[in-house]
Structure formats: C-alpha cells, structure tokens
Amino acid sequence: MAFEYHSSFSFLSQLIITTPCFFIFLFFVLYSVSSSHVTFTSASTSVTSLLNVEHHHEAITLLTWKDSLDNQTQSFLSSWFGRNACDYWFGVTCGRLGSVSNLDLRNCGLRGTLHNLNFSSLPNLLTLNLHNNSLYGTIPISIGDLSKLITIGLLTSLNFFDLSTNNLTGPILPSLGDLRNLTTLLLQANKLSGSIPQEIGLLRSLNDLDLSNNNFTGPIPPSIGDLKNLTYLYLTSNNLDGFVSQEIRFLRSLVHLVLSYNNLNGSIPTSIGNMSNLGILYIHENKLSGSIPREIGLLISLENLDLSRNDLSGSIPSSLGNLSRLSLFYLYGNEVSGSIPREFEILGSLQVLELGKNNLIGPIPPFIGNFTDLNTLYLVDNKLSGSIPQEIGSLRLLDNLDLTFNNLSGSILKKNTRRRREGV
C-alpha cells in the first residue's frame, strides 16, 4: 500500500512539474466559479432593477389617478407620495415582491372617475374594492386587463371585484368577461345601463353576482345559465324585460334568487324546481302571468317566497305545503283564486302570510291558529266567507292582522294585548 501511495504521489508531482495542463485546468475551474458568481450577481441585480422600475411605474399609475380626483379626495389620500406605493400608502397592500396586490378604498368618499386609473399598469393587482364612494363615469375598457383579480382569504382564495354604491354610468363592457377568476362581482347601486352582456356567462367561477339597483334593460341573457357555481343572483330594481329563461334550471347551487322590481313577463318556468338549495325566491313586482308552478313545492330549503304584485292566476298549489321551512310567504296583489290549501297546515314556521288582494274563496281554515310564530296575517280584499276562526285569537305574536273587504262574519276573542286588529 505504501508503494501504491508513493507511486500516485510521484505521478501527481510529475504532472505539476512537467506539464502546464494542471495549471490550465486549475485556472479554468477558478475562472468558471468566479464567472458564475459574477453572472448570478448580475442577474440578481438585473431582477432587482426591473422590480424597482415596476414598483415606480405602479406608484406613478396610482398618483396619476389620485391627481385626477377632486381636491378633497386628494387630501384624503395624503399618504400617497413618493416612488414606492408599498411605503404605507393608505388602502394599498403589497405582495412578497413589493408589488401592489390589494387596493381597498371602500367607504372613503372618493369622488372622480376611473378613466385615469391604468389597470394594465397594475399587473399583480389581486383585490379591488371601491364600494360606497362617489365615483362616476363609465367602467373603463381596460378593466379586462385585471385577469388576476383575486381576493386572498384566510385559508382560501376568493375572487372579488366591488364597485357597488357609486354613481357609475354606461354599460357593462364585454371585456368584463375576461376576468375568468372572479367569484364575486358587485356592481349594485349605480346608474349603469344597457343590456347585461352575454359575456357574463364566461365568468364560470362566479359565486355572487349583484347588478341590482341600476338601469339595465332587455332580457336576462341565457348565458347566465352557464354560471353553475352561482349561489347569489340579485337583479332587482332594474328595467329588465322578457321571459325568465329556462336556462335558470342549470343554477342548482343558487341560494338566493332576487329578480323583483323589473318588467319580466311570461310564466314562472317549471324548471325553477331544480334549484333545491334555494332559500330565498323574490320575483315580486313584475308582470308575470299564468299559474304558480307546483314545482315550487320541490324547493324544500325555501324560507322566503315573494310572488306579490304580478298577474298570476289559478289556485295556490297544494305542493307548497311541502315547504316546511317557509317563514315568509307573500302572494299579495295577484289574480289567484280557489281556497287556502289544507296542506298549509304543516307550515309551522310561518311568520308572515300575505294573501291579500286576490280572488280567494271559502273559509279561513282554523289551522292558522297553529302558526304560533305568525306576526303578520293579511287576507284583505278577497272573497273569503264564513266565520272568523277563534283560533286566530291564540296567536300571541300576531301584531298585524287585516281581514277586511271579505264576506266574513263574527269577531275574534282578544286573548293577548300585542295584536293590532285592523277592520275585523
């Protein structure tokens, strides 16, 4: 072994002494290591430099928008100055790389437009919340550049875009359909107009959609049936017309469906019975006609049902007796006829029952006395007959009672002091 070690050592010594190869090799290794270090340092410096440029560009973008707002708003945003928007600017949150990720200026009294806010210069913006300000003008077409718009929650990601409660005008631009990650789109309480674009159906991740209290016209686009993850749909208080689309049957995840205060016509689609998760159904104050579909009785999760002030006719379907969770039922101001179904006897959760201004006939069923949670009973202006059931007098929570303009006889024995009796 000593000989082998000696031979190896002699060979290495000879290589070092007799040839320049070793030195060349050693030089190459050292140069490579040095060059790699320089390259890495250079690349790191380059990335940092690019980030700094981007951050400066974002700051200029926000400052440009600030300068376009009114003087009071500019004073409110006095923390917005300098070259870095991540340096304690009010309402601005930045991500790990120091780029603007969250712009939350809700309830701040901002006054101005969005036209000088260059969304394409905020490439990493994840959250935009401008709820309840005094912004006006149209929604800029560059809003479609915010394809990354995501609100980061505690454990999960929620896509969130809120321009509600402002004074925005004009239409919803089709480019809004490019925000494919959205799960929440809130534009209610503005002055937006035009039709709801078909491109709204491209927002397949959408859970919450609120376009209420605007001036939208035209029909509800059939593409809304593509929003299979939708749980809340509010289109109330617009000027929408046309039929309630049959495509609504695909919205099986809906919990709230609010279409009230529009000009919708035609019949209530029978496919509405597919929405088994529905807890609130408000379609009052429209021009709906035809009979109440018995399929509504399949909505076993339903708690609030308002069909009032339409042109509905026919009888109240007995299947509504299946709605054991129903607490509010409004059918006021239609042309409904027939009697109050005896199947209503099991609606023990009812708090409000308004069937006034219809053509109901027959007696008031005594089982109404079993509705121990009832606080409002309006049966005014029908063709009900017979004696008033004494069981009504046992409803200790009843505050509002109107049985006037019927063919009823008798009186109610007063058993509590909370009830306000009207015209009995």
C-alpha positions as CSV (number, residue, x, y, z in Angstrom):
1,M,0.0,0.0,0.0
2,A,2.9,2.3,0.8
3,F,4.3,1.7,-2.7
4,E,1.0,2.5,-4.3
5,Y,0.7,5.7,-2.4
6,H,4.2,6.7,-3.3
7,S,3.6,6.0,-6.9
8,S,0.5,8.1,-7.0
9,F,2.2,11.0,-5.3
10,S,5.2,10.8,-7.7
11,F,2.8,10.9,-10.7
12,L,1.0,13.9,-9.4
13,S,4.2,15.7,-8.7
14,Q,5.5,14.9,-12.2
15,L,2.2,16.2,-13.7
16,I,2.5,19.5,-11.9
17,I,6.2,20.0,-12.7
18,T,6.5,18.7,-16.2
19,T,3.2,20.0,-17.8
20,P,1.3,23.2,-17.8
21,C,-2.0,21.2,-18.1
22,F,-2.6,21.2,-14.4
23,F,-2.3,25.0,-14.2
24,I,-4.6,25.4,-17.2
25,F,-7.2,23.1,-15.6
26,L,-6.9,24.9,-12.3
27,F,-7.2,28.3,-13.9
28,F,-10.3,27.1,-15.8
29,V,-12.0,25.9,-12.7
30,L,-11.3,29.1,-10.8
31,Y,-12.4,31.2,-13.7
32,S,-15.7,29.3,-14.0
33,V,-16.5,29.7,-10.3
34,S,-15.7,33.4,-10.5
35,S,-17.7,33.8,-13.7
36,S,-20.7,32.0,-12.2
37,H,-20.7,34.2,-9.2
38,V,-20.5,37.4,-11.4
39,T,-23.3,36.1,-13.6
40,F,-25.6,35.3,-10.6
41,T,-24.8,38.6,-9.0
42,S,-25.5,40.4,-12.3
43,A,-28.8,38.5,-12.8
44,S,-29.9,39.3,-9.3
45,T,-29.1,42.9,-9.8
46,S,-31.0,42.9,-13.0
47,V,-34.1,41.4,-11.5
48,T,-34.0,43.9,-8.6
49,S,-33.6,46.7,-11.0
50,L,-36.6,45.5,-13.0
51,L,-38.7,45.2,-9.9
52,N,-37.8,48.7,-8.8
53,V,-38.8,50.0,-12.2
54,E,-42.2,48.2,-12.0
55,H,-42.8,49.4,-8.4
56,H,-42.0,53.0,-9.5
57,H,-44.4,52.6,-12.5
58,E,-47.2,51.4,-10.2
59,A,-46.7,54.4,-7.9
60,I,-46.9,56.7,-10.9
61,T,-50.1,55.0,-12.0
62,L,-51.8,55.5,-8.6
63,L,-50.5,59.1,-8.3
64,T,-51.8,59.9,-11.8
65,W,-55.3,58.6,-10.7
66,K,-55.1,60.5,-7.4
67,D,-54.3,63.7,-9.3
68,S,-57.5,63.2,-11.4
69,L,-59.8,63.0,-8.3
70,D,-61.3,66.0,-6.6
71,N,-59.3,68.1,-4.1
72,Q,-61.0,66.6,-1.0
73,T,-60.1,63.1,-2.2
74,Q,-56.5,64.1,-2.9
75,S,-56.3,65.4,0.7
76,F,-57.7,62.2,2.0
77,L,-55.0,60.3,0.1
78,S,-52.2,62.5,1.5
79,S,-50.2,59.4,2.4
80,W,-49.8,58.7,-1.4
81,F,-46.5,60.3,-2.3
82,G,-43.0,59.2,-3.3
83,R,-41.8,56.5,-5.6
84,N,-43.0,53.4,-3.7
85,A,-46.7,52.6,-3.3
86,C,-45.9,50.0,-0.7
87,D,-44.5,52.6,1.7
88,Y,-47.5,52.9,4.0
89,W,-49.9,54.2,1.3
90,F,-53.5,54.2,2.7
91,G,-55.6,51.4,1.3
92,V,-52.6,49.8,-0.6
93,T,-51.3,46.3,0.3
94,C,-48.3,44.7,-1.5
95,G,-47.3,41.2,-2.1
96,R,-44.0,39.5,-1.3
97,L,-42.2,41.0,-4.2
98,G,-43.3,44.5,-3.2
99,S,-45.8,44.9,-6.0
100,V,-49.3,46.3,-5.4
101,S,-51.7,43.4,-4.8
102,N,-54.6,45.0,-2.9
103,L,-56.5,48.3,-3.4
104,D,-59.1,48.7,-0.7
105,L,-60.7,52.1,-0.6
106,R,-64.3,51.3,0.3
107,N,-66.3,53.9,2.2
108,C,-63.7,56.6,1.6
109,G,-65.8,59.3,-0.1
110,L,-63.7,59.2,-3.3
111,R,-65.0,61.5,-6.0
112,G,-63.9,61.2,-9.6
113,T,-63.7,58.7,-12.4
114,L,-61.8,55.5,-13.1
115,H,-60.5,56.7,-16.5
116,N,-57.1,57.7,-15.3
117,L,-56.5,54.5,-13.4
118,N,-54.5,52.5,-15.8
119,F,-55.3,48.9,-14.8
120,S,-52.8,47.4,-17.2
121,S,-50.0,49.1,-15.1
122,L,-51.1,47.1,-12.0
123,P,-50.2,43.6,-13.3
124,N,-50.3,41.9,-9.9
125,L,-53.4,43.5,-8.6
126,L,-55.4,40.8,-6.8
127,T,-58.2,42.8,-4.9
128,L,-60.1,45.8,-6.0
129,N,-62.7,47.2,-3.6
130,L,-64.1,50.7,-4.2
131,H,-67.5,50.1,-2.6
132,N,-69.6,53.1,-1.4
133,N,-67.8,56.1,-2.9
134,S,-68.9,58.8,-5.3
135,L,-67.2,57.6,-8.4
136,Y,-68.9,58.4,-11.7
137,G,-68.4,58.0,-15.4
138,T,-68.2,54.6,-17.2
139,I,-66.3,51.5,-16.3
140,P,-63.1,51.7,-18.4
141,I,-62.5,49.0,-21.0
142,S,-59.0,48.4,-19.5
143,I,-60.8,46.6,-16.6
144,G,-60.4,43.5,-18.6
145,D,-56.7,43.6,-18.1
146,L,-57.2,42.5,-14.5
147,S,-57.3,38.9,-15.3
148,K,-55.6,38.1,-12.0
149,L,-58.2,39.7,-9.8
150,I,-58.3,37.6,-6.7
151,T,-59.1,38.4,-3.1
152,I,-57.0,36.3,-0.7
153,G,-58.9,35.0,2.2
154,L,-57.7,33.3,5.4
155,L,-57.4,29.8,4.0
156,T,-58.8,30.0,0.5
157,S,-58.8,32.4,-2.4
158,L,-62.0,34.4,-3.2
159,N,-62.2,36.4,-6.4
160,F,-63.6,39.8,-5.6
161,F,-64.5,42.9,-7.6
162,D,-66.6,45.6,-6.0
163,L,-67.6,48.9,-7.5
164,S,-71.0,49.0,-5.8
165,T,-72.8,52.1,-4.4
166,N,-71.2,54.7,-6.6
167,N,-72.6,56.8,-9.5
168,L,-71.1,54.9,-12.4
169,T,-72.9,55.1,-15.7
170,G,-72.9,53.5,-19.1
171,P,-72.9,49.8,-20.0
172,I,-71.1,46.7,-18.6
173,L,-68.4,46.2,-21.2
174,P,-68.0,42.7,-22.7
175,S,-64.3,42.8,-21.7
176,L,-65.5,42.2,-18.1
177,G,-66.0,38.6,-19.3
178,D,-62.2,38.3,-19.4
179,L,-62.0,38.2,-15.6
180,R,-62.3,34.4,-15.6
181,N,-61.1,34.1,-12.0
182,L,-63.9,36.2,-10.5
183,T,-66.1,34.6,-7.8
184,T,-67.7,37.9,-6.6
185,L,-68.9,40.7,-8.9
186,L,-70.7,43.5,-7.1
187,L,-72.0,46.5,-9.2
188,Q,-75.2,47.2,-7.4
189,A,-76.5,50.7,-6.6
190,N,-75.0,52.6,-9.6
191,K,-76.6,54.1,-12.7
192,L,-75.3,51.5,-15.2
193,S,-77.5,51.0,-18.2
194,G,-77.8,49.0,-21.4
195,S,-78.2,45.2,-21.6
196,I,-76.5,42.6,-19.4
197,P,-73.8,41.3,-21.8
198,Q,-73.8,37.6,-22.9
199,E,-70.1,37.6,-21.9
200,I,-71.2,37.5,-18.2
201,G,-71.7,33.7,-18.8
202,L,-67.9,33.4,-19.3
203,L,-67.4,34.0,-15.5
204,R,-67.7,30.3,-14.7
205,S,-66.2,30.7,-11.3
206,L,-68.7,33.3,-10.2
207,N,-70.5,32.7,-6.9
208,D,-72.0,36.1,-6.2
209,L,-73.5,38.4,-8.8
210,D,-75.2,41.6,-7.8
211,L,-76.4,44.0,-10.5
212,S,-79.4,45.4,-8.6
213,N,-80.5,49.0,-8.4
214,N,-79.3,50.1,-11.8
215,N,-81.0,50.9,-15.1
216,F,-80.3,47.7,-17.1
217,T,-82.8,46.9,-19.9
218,G,-83.5,43.9,-22.1
219,P,-83.8,40.3,-21.2
220,I,-81.7,38.2,-18.7
221,P,-79.1,36.7,-21.0
222,P,-79.5,32.9,-21.4
223,S,-75.7,32.6,-20.9
224,I,-76.4,33.2,-17.2
225,G,-77.3,29.5,-17.1
226,D,-73.6,28.7,-17.6
227,L,-72.8,30.1,-14.1
228,K,-73.2,26.7,-12.4
229,N,-71.3,27.8,-9.3
230,L,-73.6,30.8,-8.7
231,T,-75.1,30.9,-5.2
232,Y,-76.4,34.5,-5.1
233,L,-78.1,36.3,-8.0
234,Y,-79.5,39.8,-7.5
235,L,-81.0,41.6,-10.4
236,T,-83.7,43.5,-8.6
237,S,-84.8,47.1,-9.3
238,N,-83.8,47.4,-13.0
239,N,-85.9,47.6,-16.2
240,L,-85.3,44.1,-17.4
241,D,-88.0,42.5,-19.5
242,G,-88.7,39.3,-21.4
243,F,-89.2,35.8,-20.0
244,V,-87.4,34.2,-17.1
245,S,-85.1,31.9,-19.1
246,Q,-85.4,28.2,-18.9
247,E,-81.6,28.1,-18.6
248,I,-82.1,29.0,-15.0
249,R,-82.6,25.3,-14.3
250,F,-78.8,24.9,-14.5
251,L,-78.3,27.1,-11.5
252,R,-78.6,24.3,-9.0
253,S,-76.3,25.9,-6.5
254,L,-78.4,29.1,-6.1
255,V,-79.3,30.0,-2.5
256,H,-80.8,33.5,-3.3
257,L,-82.6,34.4,-6.5
258,V,-83.9,38.0,-6.5
259,L,-85.5,39.3,-9.7
260,S,-88.0,41.7,-8.2
261,Y,-89.0,45.2,-9.4
262,N,-88.5,44.6,-13.1
263,N,-90.8,44.2,-16.1
264,L,-90.3,40.4,-16.6
265,N,-93.3,38.7,-18.2
266,G,-94.5,35.3,-19.2
267,S,-94.8,32.4,-16.8
268,I,-92.6,31.3,-14.0
269,P,-90.6,28.4,-15.5
270,T,-91.3,25.0,-14.1
271,S,-87.6,24.3,-14.2
272,I,-87.3,26.5,-11.1
273,G,-88.0,23.4,-9.1
274,N,-84.5,22.1,-9.9
275,M,-82.9,24.7,-7.6
276,S,-83.2,22.5,-4.5
277,N,-80.8,24.7,-2.5
278,L,-82.9,27.9,-2.9
279,G,-83.6,29.6,0.4
280,I,-84.9,33.0,-0.9
281,L,-87.0,33.5,-4.1
282,Y,-88.1,37.1,-4.7
283,I,-89.8,37.7,-8.1
284,H,-92.4,40.3,-6.9
285,E,-93.3,43.5,-8.7
286,N,-93.1,42.1,-12.3
287,K,-95.6,41.3,-15.0
288,L,-95.5,37.5,-14.6
289,S,-98.7,35.6,-15.5
290,G,-100.0,32.1,-15.6
291,S,-100.3,29.8,-12.7
292,I,-97.9,29.2,-9.9
293,P,-95.9,26.1,-10.8
294,R,-96.4,23.2,-8.4
295,E,-92.7,22.5,-8.8
296,I,-92.0,25.3,-6.4
297,G,-93.1,22.8,-3.8
298,L,-89.8,20.9,-4.5
299,L,-87.8,23.8,-3.1
300,I,-87.6,22.2,0.4
301,S,-84.9,24.7,1.6
302,L,-87.1,27.7,0.8
303,E,-87.6,30.1,3.7
304,N,-88.8,33.3,1.9
305,L,-91.1,33.3,-1.1
306,D,-92.4,36.6,-2.6
307,L,-94.6,36.4,-5.7
308,S,-96.6,39.5,-4.9
309,R,-97.8,42.2,-7.4
310,N,-97.8,40.2,-10.6
311,D,-100.6,38.9,-12.8
312,L,-100.6,35.3,-11.5
313,S,-103.8,33.3,-11.7
314,G,-105.1,29.9,-10.9
315,S,-105.1,28.3,-7.5
316,I,-102.4,28.1,-4.8
317,P,-100.7,24.7,-5.5
318,S,-101.1,22.3,-2.6
319,S,-97.4,21.3,-3.1
320,L,-96.4,24.5,-1.3
321,G,-97.4,22.6,1.9
322,N,-94.1,20.8,1.5
323,L,-92.1,23.9,2.3
324,S,-91.8,23.2,6.0
325,R,-89.1,25.9,6.4
326,L,-91.1,28.6,4.9
327,S,-91.3,31.7,7.2
328,L,-92.4,34.5,4.8
329,F,-95.0,34.0,2.0
330,Y,-96.2,37.0,0.0
331,L,-98.8,36.5,-2.7
332,Y,-100.4,39.9,-2.4
333,G,-101.9,41.6,-5.4
334,N,-102.4,38.9,-8.0
335,E,-105.5,37.1,-9.5
336,V,-105.2,33.9,-7.6
337,S,-108.4,32.0,-6.9
338,G,-109.6,28.9,-5.1
339,S,-109.3,28.2,-1.4
340,I,-106.4,28.3,1.1
341,P,-104.9,24.7,0.7
342,R,-105.4,22.5,3.7
343,E,-101.8,21.3,3.1
344,F,-100.7,24.6,4.6
345,E,-101.4,23.1,8.0
346,I,-97.9,21.9,8.3
347,L,-96.3,25.3,7.6
348,G,-95.5,25.7,11.3
349,S,-92.6,28.1,10.7
350,L,-94.7,30.9,9.1
351,Q,-94.1,34.4,10.4
352,V,-95.7,36.4,7.6
353,L,-98.7,35.2,5.4
354,E,-99.9,37.8,3.0
355,L,-102.6,36.6,0.5
356,G,-104.5,39.9,0.2
357,K,-106.0,41.4,-3.0
358,N,-106.7,38.1,-4.8
359,N,-109.9,36.1,-5.5
360,L,-109.6,33.5,-2.8
361,I,-112.9,31.9,-1.7
362,G,-114.1,29.7,1.1
363,P,-113.4,29.9,4.8
364,I,-110.3,30.9,6.7
365,P,-109.0,27.5,7.9
366,P,-108.9,27.1,11.7
367,F,-105.4,25.5,11.5
368,I,-104.0,29.1,11.1
369,G,-104.2,29.1,14.8
370,N,-101.3,26.6,14.8
371,F,-98.9,29.1,13.3
372,T,-97.5,30.1,16.7
373,D,-94.7,32.3,15.1
374,L,-97.1,34.3,13.0
375,N,-96.8,38.0,13.4
376,T,-98.5,39.2,10.1
377,L,-101.7,37.9,8.6
378,Y,-103.1,39.8,5.7
379,L,-106.1,38.3,3.9
380,V,-107.6,41.7,2.9
381,D,-109.7,42.1,-0.2
382,N,-110.6,38.6,-1.2
383,K,-113.9,36.7,-1.4
384,L,-113.4,34.7,1.8
385,S,-116.6,33.7,3.6
386,G,-117.8,32.1,6.8
387,S,-117.0,32.9,10.4
388,I,-113.7,34.2,11.6
389,P,-112.0,31.2,13.4
390,Q,-111.5,31.9,17.1
391,E,-108.1,30.1,16.9
392,I,-106.7,33.4,15.5
393,G,-107.1,34.8,18.9
394,S,-104.5,32.4,20.3
395,L,-101.7,33.8,18.1
396,R,-99.8,35.6,20.8
397,L,-97.1,37.1,18.4
398,L,-99.6,38.4,15.9
399,D,-99.1,42.2,15.5
400,N,-100.6,42.9,12.1
401,L,-104.0,41.5,11.1
402,D,-106.2,42.6,8.2
403,L,-109.2,40.6,7.2
404,T,-111.2,43.5,5.7
405,F,-113.1,43.5,2.4
406,N,-114.3,39.9,2.6
407,N,-117.6,38.2,3.4
408,L,-116.6,37.2,6.9
409,S,-118.7,37.2,10.0
410,G,-118.1,37.1,13.7
411,S,-115.3,38.6,15.8
412,I,-112.1,37.5,17.4
413,L,-112.0,36.9,21.1
414,K,-109.0,39.0,22.2
415,K,-106.6,36.8,24.1
416,N,-103.5,39.0,24.1
417,T,-102.6,42.6,24.1
418,R,-99.9,42.6,21.4
419,R,-102.1,42.2,18.4
420,R,-103.2,45.2,16.4
421,R,-106.5,44.2,14.8
422,E,-107.5,46.0,11.6
423,G,-111.0,46.2,10.3
424,V,-112.2,43.0,11.9
